[in-house]
Amino acid sequence: MKKFLSVMLVFALAFAVVGCKPKEVDVETTLVVGTTTEPGVNMFGTFWGNNASNADVRELTFGYGTVSFTKEGKYAVDPTSVKSLVETENTDGSKTYTIEINTGLVWNDGEPVTAKDYVFAVLLSINPIFSSVVGKSLSTDGTIVGSKDFNDPDVNTDGKAELPGLDLINDYKFSVTIGAENFPYYYEFLYYSFTPYPLHVLAPEADVVQGTEGAKMSGVFTSAVLEDTVDDGETGYRYDISVTCGPYDLFDFDVETSTATLKRNPLFKGDYTGQVPDIDNVVIKYVPNSVLLQSLVNGEIDLIESVSGGANIQDGLSEVAYGKIKFTTFPRNGYGLIAFHCDEPAGPTSQLEVRQAIAYLINRDLFLQTYTLGYGVLPNGEYGLSQWMVAASSNEDGVVMGKNADGELVALESYSYNPTKAVQLLEAAGWTKNATGGAYVQAEGAVRYNADGEKLEIPWANTPDNPVSELIRTQLLPNAAAVGMSFIDTTMDFNTMLYTHYYGAYGDGYGLPTQDDDGNWLVPEYEAEETDAREYHMVNLGTGFNPGLYEPYYDVSVEYWGWDGGANISYLYDADLLEAAKDMKFAADDDEYLDAWQRYQYRFNQLLPSLPLYSDMYHAFFTTKLSDYEVTPEWTMTSAILYAKMEEVAE
């Protein structure tokens, strides 16, 4: 899952450029990456979701971001892309970032990458015309001066309004101005982090020009054009990102086998160090978990990016011992979880007591041991093992502490297995009746109801060949049934689960968020007749955090409510949680950030929009033909591939 387009700034942890001559070889090298997450058809951006395999494809194909994440764990201006960055503090407290990009950067079709492509990416990503094509709101938090009005379809009726905080200075220079109210900002580099989109492909008869107050679109820029260039099922950029400027080109995507084939881009000038890939072809291929390791041993694939689960890890290590494959290990920058919908239309999971009862009904210590076999830890909040905040908040026994409303550091609730506590919570929430309205009596097959005749039944969507699903099925469901809680257990492929049943396809049953006269955001009304509304309110997923970046504000704000509106797909609003998240966002230094992080984790731990199950020690297993492949929690596969080598095989 995780993370949606948070602001109008087109944030890219992309690869950039330096002058390196493509190698001349007589042989081809190919790295086949096996993944248990099926690549989906949506290749362009996160507008239609953020499938992990698709995200890998984007990281390897999109390039020349103005900011890169370095191997040393820092965000820095990318010298391959950027010639200069000038920061100007304005008299009104706003700040302007003027970016000059290097000449000589080109798209893989030979067209030059210019400042217009960077400006276009911003003008497109929050444009009401594009929003109509995407099928949902493209929200902005308004950090760029004037972006709120620009994003408003009643103001920017034709998509060609000027954006005052964005200026096209010349072919290779542009600037962005951020309003004074947005400072300080803990992750300030996001304000000048951009990646280009190919204007000549997405809007071939349009142009980006400088108006009297800011940059704007001109020429033929309509929803009809974008429906053709972006959403056409055959050639639309949503599905066919054939023109990009990263280290690789998307050569082919086979829908039937969920296989994406990438070829080295000879026009790519390098990442932030000037590194260009040595491996000619990268294939990202769906392989069921049950045969993943054997496929590696048999030579059908070359790399398993991140193996989770103790049994899988032990099986892999045994093959390493035989000398058949190699491995590396690193702590996961994320965790596995059960995710809930927390709004009223979700039924039982909208109640805090029900979510907490589920936590008490699953023996998470047993689950952790069964699944990881010692290769992981049990998180009690929204964090991963590798984050610096975790180490800074752990006591001498390694227990992660949160900060309560009194400012006291306290251990996060562990929700140790306690069916008695679960029953107390369910009764307190009103689940005390049977099907006929009488008092619930605990018995085999009995299910609880409330006074309104609603059944304590939770629709759970899961994926096939998934050991986590099996553990939930064997360790949670029987315990829940014993106290009168039932589940609708439905298995489906991953992309269907996310895009149709969990997100709600192109809508989730809600309208867009609105504001009252005082500017407060209001939870939108639920439109139950929506045919594409969400069907399942509990799923088991994994999540990973962006390297060096943890900013949950958009995940808990009403302004970004639900799949239509943004990132808040748990449909949870809590004032204390939002305040802590906001304080993290606007922290001036590490101390302020850590204080807010601890308050956030404390409240998250109470509310349980998701229930953490494990944060494991990932193991990457790979062929002995692969060398120089180095990964860490934050230097991920897509970065490591550029520095790796494969034994060459003659054609």
Helices and strands as residue ranges (DSSP letters): E 27-28, E 30-35, H 52-61, E 67-69, E 75-77, E 82-89, E 95-101, H 115-125, H 128-134, H 147-151, E 166-170, E 173-178, G 180-182, G 188-192, H 199-202, E 206-210, E 215-219, H 223-229, E 248-254, E 259-264, E 281-286, G 289-291, H 292-297, E 303-307, H 310-321, E 325-331, E 334-340, G 344-350, H 352-361, H 364-372, E 376-377, H 388-392, E 401-403, E 409-411, H 419-428, E 457-462, H 467-475, H 477-482, E 486-491, H 494-496, I 497-502, E 514-515, E 521-522, E 538-544, H 553-556, G 558-560, H 562-565, H 575-585, H 590-607, E 610-623, E 626-627, H 637-640, G 641-643, E 645-646, E 649-650
